[in-house]
Amino acid sequence: MMKLKVATAVLSASLLASFALKAQEPDWKLSDEEMKKASQIYFDRCAGCHGMLRKGATGPNLEPERTRKMGTEALKAIIHYGTAGGMPDLGASGELTPDETLLMAKFIQNDPPPPPETSLDKIKATWKLYIPPEKRPTKPMTNRNWKNYMGVVLRDVGKVAIIDGDTKELVNIVNTGFAVHILRMSASGRYMYSIGRDGKVTLIDLWMEKPDVVAEVKACNDARSVDTSKYKGSKGDFLDKYAVVGCYWPPAIVTLDGQTLEPLKIVSTSNYAYDKPNEFIREARVASIVASHHNPEWVINIKEAGQVWLYDYSDPLNPKIKQLNAERFLHDGGWDSSKRYFLVAANMRNKVVAVDTEEEKVAAIVETGNKPHPGRGANIDHPKYGPIWCTGHLGENTIACIGTDPKGHPEYAWKVVKKITLPGDGGGNLFVKTHPNSKYMYADRPLNPDKEAQSKIYVIDKDKLEVVSELKVPEKYLQPKTINGKEVKPRGPVHFEFNDKGDEVWVAVWGNKLIPSAILVFDDKTLKLKKAIEGDWVRTPTGHFNVLNTQKDIY
Ligand code: DHE
């Protein structure tokens, strides 16, 4: 009897203890299986803005110390609805299910799992040369106007479509890799390079009768930028010679042979922040890269370190690097019209850095507004202000234009000469674009939380510097659809590109991979819809790149 009493007491005590433990157990604990699933979603949807180590960049810090204080419910609401500051509404848009939204709210309260490392040998093991340069055509094998091809990223299906810009016919669809991000052209325009979020570079030869992949390599685990060597002059001829990949993880610059993609050199970009010499930043990632036309040099922006590296590739195995202190959280940017200054957004500092590539120094740092996001920006030759360069913002409803001509128009140089207001509240603009032959600059707004604002294209008169028209995407491309019991909603127009003559502007309707979407071509003079490029293959079109304009950096 006594034994039974003791046993019962012990049992109740241990049950109580286990209940107490359960009661204390945080609601964010996940099984190994859940961690695995959430890690993949995090990599696909979140790491770009918040970082693999979650220290924050375009998006805020998501380390457990901070997220656990916020709690599961608050995190879930942010992931579902997004924020006015540019966080996409991943739940409301149908990109994440309610279960996945909850999973992610819990995941980010756990410690980040350690990301994988790489090496030049590992990169070499992924290199595939399908057609060596000597077996490729010696002249274009097509009668099409290949310089007016448009390469369209089909993001979520891992493909690139090549469309004839003259006839609007599909020329070929090429398999590239997971979540292709951008395309860039070689100096001659003949080669198109794609970079995927998985770090895979694909080399496409546009001289083939049907452009196709001639080489590929996985340069890193996570990447956003690729460019090529574009210099020819007294320091050598580097046209079409090298390519460069900017890696997010591991944070590095990888130089490749431009014709074969053979990996040549890897340089880590982990570094000390320009303004915090006592803080080592493992995750100092490579954001935008552009090739200088004046020097055998790439302008490489190191996001978290806040440095611009002028990377001399003339001796690629022994590169000379000049590190310029700039501003933290560098992201995207483009040349001014003279191609002497590179303007890059330090988006979490609300600033744009102007880099003088001739004198190799930072010319100015200009405050523009809440989270500038220029894409490549838009260059305008304005009757009063002279040459100006404009950027939109993720976090506010303005487009800021900066004077870029210190010699001809010193009074406006490196000042915001005009802030153009987009109608309605909130930012969410991702890209602006123009062409020297166009009267207009175009702006999208795919990350604005308001569906109506998301669906519009804003047309800005380049002389008046104000919105003069709003183009509407035909309703049929924006209708939500239910597929396999899941409601999928297209996001709306994103990214612009002109044809070679600059008399048409193309825009992608950013959808869901479960439903075909469209690429719309507007007449730049009449602003009328000229053609909707449709087909079962048009799935998640995002960035689109005209060969001539990308080759020559016309924007
Ligand atoms: Fe991009 C350019 C990074 C999300 C479409 N994007 C860039 C560049 C960087 C970058 C660093 C500049 C490259 C260069 O010029 O060398 N992008 C990131 C991110 O880190 C971010 C915020 C989150 C992520 O996880 O990737 C991100 N980007 C997106 C998108 O969601 C977009 C709209 C669709 C997609 O494909 O993912 C998108 N980014 C683009 C496009 C450009 C780009 C179309 C090129 C603009 C141009 O005109 O050159």
Residues whose N, C-alpha, C, O or C-beta is under 5 A from the ligand:
A	BS01	DHE	D44 R45 A47 G48 C49 R155 V180 H181 I182 R224 S225 V226 A287 S288 I289 H331 D332 G333 G375 R376 H495 T542 G543
